[in-house]
């Protein structure tokens, strides 16, 4: 049991490092942090949370500030900021865009667990059978309907 305890305490080398603030007064920052954590957990992506507001985390805060981008009008880069190892990935806005565009794995520089969704392809493969049946039904209805219309005209 002593051997199993240290493994969970340290994050795997491929864990995404998320710099957060545990006592942020900003609802926007808190919501962004929570959303990132929720999405990564739901996808089973390993993560390491680094609370830069905790005592003794000044060095980590400085690392985040030195590597992360700050928004216009900000003095420093603010959490949440995402890193894969030492590689900077982006902030919440970048994460959100990548998630919505189904490019999260590329954004985080991790291997894809599922094939990328290409609009039209998966649906087209399953729909032609249903679509063909619908087209046949529509074609039958279409040929049946104009005949009475022609007779009426």
C-alpha positions as CSV (number, residue, x, y, z in Angstrom):
1,X,0.0,0.0,0.0
2,X,3.0,2.3,0.7
3,X,4.1,1.8,-2.9
4,X,0.7,2.7,-4.4
5,X,0.3,6.0,-2.5
6,X,3.1,8.1,-4.1
7,X,2.0,7.3,-7.7
8,X,-1.4,9.1,-7.4
9,X,0.2,12.1,-5.7
10,X,2.4,12.9,-8.7
11,X,0.8,13.6,-12.0
12,X,1.8,11.5,-15.0
13,X,4.3,13.2,-17.4
14,X,1.6,13.9,-20.0
15,X,-0.7,15.6,-17.5
16,X,-2.0,19.0,-18.5
17,X,-0.9,21.6,-16.0
18,X,-3.6,24.1,-15.2
19,X,-2.6,27.2,-13.3
20,X,-5.6,28.3,-11.3
21,X,-6.4,30.7,-8.5
22,X,-8.1,29.1,-5.5
23,X,-9.3,32.4,-4.1
24,X,-10.1,34.5,-7.2
25,X,-12.7,37.2,-6.6
26,X,-13.5,37.1,-10.3
27,X,-16.5,35.0,-11.3
28,X,-15.2,34.9,-14.9
29,X,-11.9,33.3,-13.7
30,X,-13.7,30.9,-11.4
31,X,-16.2,29.8,-14.1
32,X,-13.4,29.3,-16.6
33,X,-11.3,27.2,-14.2
34,X,-14.3,25.1,-13.3
35,X,-15.3,24.6,-17.0
36,X,-11.8,23.5,-18.0
37,X,-11.6,21.0,-15.1
38,X,-15.1,19.6,-15.9
39,X,-14.3,19.1,-19.6
40,X,-10.9,17.5,-19.0
41,X,-12.3,15.2,-16.4
42,X,-15.2,14.2,-18.7
43,X,-12.7,13.4,-21.4
44,X,-10.4,11.4,-19.0
45,X,-7.5,13.8,-19.7
46,X,-4.9,13.8,-16.9
47,X,-4.4,17.1,-15.3
48,X,-2.3,18.8,-12.6
49,X,-3.8,21.8,-10.8
50,X,-1.4,24.5,-9.7
51,X,-3.0,27.0,-7.3
52,X,-0.8,30.1,-7.7
53,X,-2.7,31.8,-4.9
54,X,-1.6,29.2,-2.3
55,X,1.3,30.1,0.1
56,X,4.7,29.2,-1.3
57,X,3.6,29.1,-4.9
58,X,5.3,32.4,-5.9
59,X,7.8,30.6,-8.1
60,X,5.0,28.7,-10.0
61,X,3.1,32.0,-10.4
62,X,6.2,33.6,-11.9
63,X,6.7,30.7,-14.3
64,X,3.1,31.1,-15.4
65,X,3.4,34.8,-15.8
66,X,6.6,34.5,-17.8
67,X,5.3,32.0,-20.3
68,X,1.6,32.8,-20.6
69,X,0.1,35.5,-22.7
70,X,-1.6,38.4,-21.1
71,X,-4.7,40.0,-22.5
72,X,-4.8,43.6,-23.6
73,X,-5.0,46.0,-20.6
74,X,-3.8,43.4,-18.1
75,X,-0.6,43.8,-16.2
76,X,0.0,40.1,-15.9
77,X,-1.4,36.9,-17.4
78,X,-4.3,35.7,-15.2
79,X,-5.4,32.1,-14.6
80,X,-6.6,29.8,-15.9
81,X,-3.6,29.1,-18.1
82,X,-2.8,25.7,-19.6
83,X,0.5,24.0,-20.2
84,X,1.6,20.6,-21.5
85,X,4.8,20.1,-19.5
86,X,6.8,23.3,-20.2
87,X,4.9,24.0,-23.4
88,X,2.4,26.8,-23.2
89,X,-1.0,25.8,-24.7
90,X,-3.2,28.9,-24.0
91,X,-5.7,30.5,-21.7
92,X,-9.4,29.8,-21.2
93,X,-10.5,31.6,-24.4
94,X,-8.1,29.5,-26.5
95,X,-9.3,26.3,-24.7
96,X,-12.9,27.2,-25.3
97,X,-12.4,27.8,-29.0
98,X,-10.4,24.5,-29.4
99,X,-13.1,22.6,-27.5
100,X,-15.9,24.0,-29.7
101,X,-14.0,23.3,-32.9
102,X,-13.2,19.7,-31.8
103,X,-9.5,20.5,-31.8
104,X,-8.9,20.1,-28.0
105,X,-6.3,17.3,-28.3
106,X,-4.3,19.3,-30.9
107,X,-4.5,22.4,-28.7
108,X,-3.2,20.5,-25.7
109,X,-0.6,18.6,-27.9
110,X,-1.8,15.2,-26.8
111,X,-2.8,12.2,-28.8
112,X,-6.5,11.9,-29.9
113,X,-8.5,9.2,-28.1
114,X,-11.3,9.3,-30.7
115,X,-11.2,10.1,-34.4
116,X,-11.9,13.7,-35.3
117,X,-15.4,14.4,-36.3
118,X,-15.6,15.5,-40.0
119,X,-18.9,17.2,-40.7
120,X,-21.0,15.1,-43.1
121,X,-18.8,12.0,-43.2
122,X,-20.1,9.9,-40.3
123,X,-23.7,11.0,-40.9
124,X,-23.5,10.4,-44.7
125,X,-22.3,6.9,-44.1
126,X,-25.3,6.0,-42.0
127,X,-27.9,8.2,-43.6
128,X,-27.8,7.0,-47.2
129,X,-29.6,3.8,-46.2
130,X,-32.3,5.8,-44.3
131,X,-32.1,8.5,-46.9
132,X,-32.5,6.1,-49.8
133,X,-35.6,4.6,-48.1
134,X,-37.0,8.1,-47.5
135,X,-36.2,9.0,-51.1
136,X,-38.0,5.9,-52.4
137,X,-41.0,6.7,-50.2
138,X,-41.0,10.4,-51.3
139,X,-40.6,9.4,-54.9
140,X,-43.5,7.0,-54.6
141,X,-45.6,9.8,-53.0
142,X,-44.4,12.3,-55.6
143,X,-45.4,10.1,-58.5
144,X,-48.8,9.4,-57.0
145,X,-49.6,13.0,-56.2
146,X,-49.0,14.7,-59.6
147,X,-51.3,12.2,-61.4
148,X,-54.4,13.4,-59.6
149,X,-53.3,17.0,-60.1
150,X,-52.8,16.5,-63.8
151,X,-56.3,14.9,-64.0
152,X,-57.8,17.8,-62.1
153,X,-56.1,20.3,-64.4
